[in-house]
Amino acid sequence: MQTFAHGAATWGVECPRRPSPVAGVTMAGFHVPDLDALRIVPHPAVTLLLEFGDGTPVLDCATGQQRRGSLVAGPGFGTGGAVRARGVDVACVQVRLSPVIARAVLGVPPADLDGAVVPLDDLWGREASRIRERLANVSSWQERFALTDLLLARRYEAGPPVDPEVAWAWHRIVAGHGLTRIDGLADEVGWSRKRLWSRFRSQLGLPPKRAAKLVRFDHAAHRLVAGEGAARVAADTGYADQSHLHRDVRALTGATPATVAGEPFLAVDDMAWPTRGKAAVPQPHHS
């Protein structure tokens, strides 16, 4: 297990030795002895938190609600910067699901999450308790990753796929770091704009422009974390100017670009998800 140090906090971080057999699944393992008011930064994926062991993560939501245990969060969860995670002796497998496969894995469309967080028990019932017990009963992180992969693969195979046109539009947005011309996607797949927007929203959980905004922000935020200046990041990632970047970051995180650059939620990514990068873009399907 690697060690991620941020300020006075030290986290244990583990990565799978091989990619998931399910395309669109990435995961990492975390052991955090003392998780103290971690700001949740919006991400374009669906996040699945599988906790186990004696500690329990707690999410303090903007509404004043608290969520505990294993959780599922929709794309963009944490927008506004008011969601915090905390806990003592937290151990979990964190899974990032591409919205393209999330409906099949979760059993409900990501649109039903509406950018919020829900207890996994509400979606999976007894199966959520079973996976928690199995993760706690094995002795290594690689075994935990293998168990998680088996569960996700089984659910994915049994679940409904999204339309190939919708999947292609999503991959185009991701590959373009959110700079793809959104209004042209419908023409490229041979659908009307209304049809693509409706299917995209219902199947992936957010409209195309919102998806592009989150993907662009995620790309810009990680460049800020890497130490690049805000003016350079704004110019290279499609913002009109540095003020535009500042407004977007503030709206999504409640913080300035300089503050976001130091957020451990983002800083740990290069260790936990070292293969972050461009997704392959399939050819469009016409129907």
C-alpha positions as CSV (number, residue, x, y, z in Angstrom):
1,M,0.0,0.0,0.0
2,Q,1.3,3.4,-0.9
3,T,1.2,6.4,1.4
4,F,-0.4,9.7,0.4
5,A,0.6,12.6,2.8
6,H,-1.3,15.8,2.7
7,G,-0.6,18.3,5.5
8,A,-0.8,16.4,8.8
9,A,-3.0,13.6,7.3
10,T,-1.6,10.3,5.9
11,W,-3.7,8.0,3.8
12,G,-3.0,4.5,2.6
13,V,-3.7,4.1,-1.1
14,E,-3.8,0.8,-3.1
15,C,-4.4,0.3,-6.9
16,P,-5.4,-2.8,-8.8
17,R,-2.5,-4.6,-10.5
18,R,-4.6,-4.9,-13.7
19,P,-7.4,-3.0,-15.4
20,S,-11.0,-4.0,-14.7
21,P,-12.5,-6.4,-17.2
22,V,-15.4,-4.0,-17.4
23,A,-14.7,-1.0,-19.6
24,G,-15.6,2.1,-17.8
25,V,-14.7,0.9,-14.3
26,T,-11.7,2.2,-12.4
27,M,-11.2,1.7,-8.7
28,A,-8.8,2.3,-5.8
29,G,-8.6,1.3,-2.2
30,F,-8.2,3.7,0.7
31,H,-7.4,3.4,4.4
32,V,-7.7,6.7,6.1
33,P,-7.1,6.7,9.9
34,D,-8.5,10.2,10.4
35,L,-10.6,11.7,7.6
36,D,-11.3,15.3,8.6
37,A,-13.7,17.5,6.7
38,L,-12.6,16.5,3.2
39,R,-14.2,18.7,0.5
40,I,-16.0,16.6,-2.1
41,V,-15.1,18.0,-5.6
42,P,-17.5,17.3,-8.4
43,H,-16.5,14.6,-10.8
44,P,-18.0,13.5,-14.2
45,A,-18.2,9.9,-13.2
46,V,-20.7,8.0,-11.0
47,T,-19.0,7.3,-7.7
48,L,-19.6,4.0,-5.8
49,L,-18.1,3.8,-2.3
50,L,-17.9,0.3,-0.8
51,E,-16.9,0.6,2.8
52,F,-16.0,-2.2,5.2
53,G,-14.2,-2.7,8.5
54,D,-14.8,-1.0,11.8
55,G,-14.7,2.6,10.6
56,T,-17.6,4.3,8.8
57,P,-17.3,7.3,6.5
58,V,-19.8,10.1,7.0
59,L,-20.9,12.6,4.4
60,D,-22.2,15.9,5.6
61,C,-24.4,17.1,2.8
62,A,-25.4,20.7,1.8
63,T,-28.9,20.0,2.9
64,G,-27.8,19.2,6.5
65,Q,-28.4,15.4,5.9
66,Q,-25.7,12.9,6.9
67,R,-25.1,9.8,4.9
68,R,-23.1,6.8,6.3
69,G,-21.8,3.5,5.0
70,S,-21.7,2.4,1.4
71,L,-22.9,5.1,-1.0
72,V,-23.6,6.0,-4.6
73,A,-23.2,9.5,-5.9
74,G,-24.3,10.8,-9.3
75,P,-22.2,12.8,-11.7
76,G,-21.3,16.2,-10.4
77,F,-22.1,15.4,-6.8
78,G,-20.6,18.0,-4.5
79,T,-21.3,20.9,-6.8
80,G,-21.2,24.1,-4.7
81,G,-18.5,22.9,-2.4
82,A,-20.7,22.3,0.7
83,V,-20.3,18.5,0.9
84,R,-17.7,17.2,3.3
85,A,-16.5,13.7,4.1
86,R,-15.1,12.6,7.5
87,G,-14.6,9.5,9.6
88,V,-12.1,7.5,11.7
89,D,-10.4,4.4,10.5
90,V,-12.1,4.5,7.1
91,A,-11.5,1.6,4.8
92,C,-13.2,1.5,1.4
93,V,-13.0,0.6,-2.3
94,Q,-13.9,3.6,-4.3
95,V,-15.2,2.9,-7.8
96,R,-15.6,5.4,-10.6
97,L,-18.2,4.2,-13.1
98,S,-18.5,5.8,-16.5
99,P,-22.1,7.1,-16.8
100,V,-22.3,4.9,-19.9
101,I,-22.2,1.7,-17.8
102,A,-23.7,3.1,-14.6
103,R,-27.3,2.3,-15.4
104,A,-26.6,-1.4,-15.9
105,V,-24.4,-1.7,-12.8
106,L,-26.6,0.2,-10.4
107,G,-29.9,-1.1,-11.7
108,V,-31.3,2.4,-12.0
109,P,-30.6,5.2,-14.4
110,P,-28.1,7.8,-13.1
111,A,-30.8,10.4,-13.8
112,D,-32.6,9.0,-10.7
113,L,-29.7,10.0,-8.6
114,D,-30.1,13.6,-9.8
115,G,-26.6,14.6,-8.8
116,A,-27.2,13.5,-5.2
117,V,-25.9,10.7,-3.0
118,V,-27.9,7.7,-1.9
119,P,-27.2,4.7,0.4
120,L,-26.2,1.6,-1.6
121,D,-28.7,-0.4,0.5
122,D,-31.5,1.6,-1.1
123,L,-30.5,0.3,-4.5
124,W,-29.1,-3.1,-3.9
125,G,-30.7,-4.2,-0.7
126,R,-29.1,-7.3,0.9
127,E,-26.5,-7.4,-1.8
128,A,-24.9,-4.3,-0.4
129,S,-24.5,-6.0,3.0
130,R,-23.1,-9.1,1.4
131,I,-20.3,-7.3,-0.5
132,R,-19.4,-5.4,2.6
133,E,-19.0,-8.6,4.5
134,R,-17.0,-10.2,1.8
135,L,-14.6,-7.3,1.4
136,A,-14.0,-7.3,5.2
137,N,-13.4,-11.1,5.2
138,V,-10.6,-11.2,2.7
139,S,-7.0,-10.3,3.6
140,S,-5.6,-8.4,0.7
141,W,-6.6,-5.4,-1.4
142,Q,-6.1,-7.3,-4.6
143,E,-8.7,-9.8,-3.5
144,R,-11.0,-7.0,-2.7
145,F,-10.6,-5.6,-6.2
146,A,-11.2,-9.0,-7.7
147,L,-14.4,-9.4,-5.7
148,T,-15.6,-6.0,-6.7
149,D,-14.8,-6.7,-10.4
150,L,-16.8,-9.9,-10.2
151,L,-19.8,-8.1,-8.7
152,L,-19.7,-5.2,-11.2
153,A,-19.2,-7.6,-14.2
154,R,-22.2,-9.7,-13.2
155,R,-24.4,-6.7,-12.7
156,Y,-23.2,-5.0,-15.9
157,E,-24.0,-8.2,-18.0
158,A,-27.5,-8.4,-16.5
159,G,-28.3,-4.7,-16.9
160,P,-29.7,-2.7,-19.8
161,P,-27.1,-1.0,-22.1
162,V,-27.4,2.6,-23.2
163,D,-28.0,3.5,-26.8
164,P,-24.7,3.3,-28.8
165,E,-25.4,6.8,-30.1
166,V,-25.5,8.1,-26.5
167,A,-22.3,6.2,-25.5
168,W,-20.5,7.6,-28.6
169,A,-21.6,11.2,-27.7
170,W,-20.3,10.7,-24.2
171,H,-16.9,9.3,-25.4
172,R,-16.6,12.2,-27.8
173,I,-17.1,14.7,-24.9
174,V,-14.5,12.9,-22.7
175,A,-11.9,12.6,-25.5
176,G,-12.3,16.3,-26.3
177,H,-11.8,17.2,-22.6
178,G,-15.3,18.9,-22.7
179,L,-14.4,21.1,-25.7
180,T,-16.4,19.1,-28.3
181,R,-19.0,21.1,-30.2
182,I,-22.1,19.9,-28.4
183,D,-24.6,21.2,-30.9
184,G,-22.9,19.1,-33.6
185,L,-23.1,15.7,-31.8
186,A,-26.7,15.0,-32.9
187,D,-25.8,15.5,-36.6
188,E,-22.8,13.2,-36.2
189,V,-25.0,10.3,-35.0
190,G,-27.9,11.1,-37.3
191,W,-30.4,12.0,-34.6
192,S,-32.4,15.1,-33.9
193,R,-31.0,17.4,-31.2
194,K,-34.1,16.8,-29.1
195,R,-33.8,13.0,-29.3
196,L,-30.1,12.9,-28.4
197,W,-30.6,15.4,-25.5
198,S,-33.5,13.5,-24.1
199,R,-31.8,10.1,-24.4
200,F,-28.5,11.4,-23.0
201,R,-30.2,13.0,-20.0
202,S,-32.4,10.0,-19.2
203,Q,-29.6,7.3,-19.7
204,L,-26.5,9.1,-18.3
205,G,-28.0,11.4,-15.7
206,L,-27.1,14.8,-17.0
207,P,-27.6,16.8,-20.2
208,P,-24.7,17.0,-22.8
209,K,-23.8,20.6,-21.9
210,R,-23.6,19.8,-18.2
211,A,-21.5,16.8,-19.0
212,A,-19.1,18.8,-21.1
213,K,-18.8,21.4,-18.3
214,L,-17.9,18.8,-15.7
215,V,-15.4,17.1,-18.0
216,R,-13.8,20.4,-18.9
217,F,-13.6,21.4,-15.2
218,D,-12.1,18.1,-14.2
219,H,-9.4,18.4,-16.8
220,A,-8.7,22.0,-15.8
221,A,-8.7,21.2,-12.1
222,H,-6.1,18.4,-12.5
223,R,-3.8,20.8,-14.4
224,L,-4.1,23.2,-11.5
225,V,-3.2,20.5,-9.1
226,A,-0.2,19.7,-11.3
227,G,1.1,23.2,-10.6
228,E,0.2,25.0,-13.8
229,G,-0.8,28.6,-13.5
230,A,-4.5,29.6,-13.8
231,A,-4.0,31.9,-16.8
232,R,-2.3,29.1,-18.8
233,V,-4.9,26.5,-17.7
234,A,-7.8,28.8,-18.7
235,A,-6.2,29.4,-22.1
236,D,-5.6,25.8,-22.8
237,T,-8.8,24.3,-21.6
238,G,-11.4,26.4,-23.4
239,Y,-12.2,29.1,-21.0
240,A,-12.7,32.6,-22.3
241,D,-10.2,34.0,-19.8
242,Q,-8.9,33.5,-16.3
243,S,-12.0,35.2,-14.8
244,H,-14.2,32.7,-16.6
245,L,-12.2,29.8,-15.1
246,H,-12.4,31.4,-11.7
247,R,-16.2,31.7,-11.9
248,D,-16.6,28.1,-13.1
249,V,-14.4,26.7,-10.3
250,R,-16.1,28.9,-7.7
251,A,-19.6,27.7,-8.9
252,L,-18.6,24.0,-8.9
253,T,-16.5,23.9,-5.7
254,G,-17.2,27.0,-3.7
255,A,-13.5,27.7,-3.7
256,T,-10.9,29.6,-5.8
257,P,-8.6,27.9,-8.3
258,A,-5.7,28.3,-5.9
259,T,-7.6,26.5,-3.1
260,V,-8.8,23.8,-5.5
261,A,-5.2,23.1,-6.6
262,G,-4.5,22.0,-3.0
263,E,-7.5,19.8,-2.4
264,P,-6.5,16.3,-1.4
265,F,-9.6,14.8,-3.1
266,L,-7.9,15.8,-6.4
267,A,-4.2,15.6,-5.4
268,V,-4.5,11.9,-4.6
269,D,-5.7,11.0,-8.1
270,D,-2.3,10.6,-9.7
271,M,-1.6,7.9,-7.1
272,A,-5.0,6.3,-6.9
273,W,-5.9,6.5,-10.6
274,P,-2.5,6.6,-12.4
275,T,-4.1,5.8,-15.8
276,R,-6.4,8.7,-16.0
277,G,-6.5,10.0,-19.5
278,K,-8.3,10.1,-22.8
279,A,-10.9,7.5,-23.6
280,A,-11.1,5.8,-26.9
281,V,-13.8,7.1,-29.2
282,P,-15.8,4.5,-31.1
283,Q,-17.3,5.2,-34.4
284,P,-20.9,6.6,-34.4
285,H,-23.8,4.3,-34.9
286,H,-26.8,5.5,-37.0
287,S,-30.3,4.3,-36.5
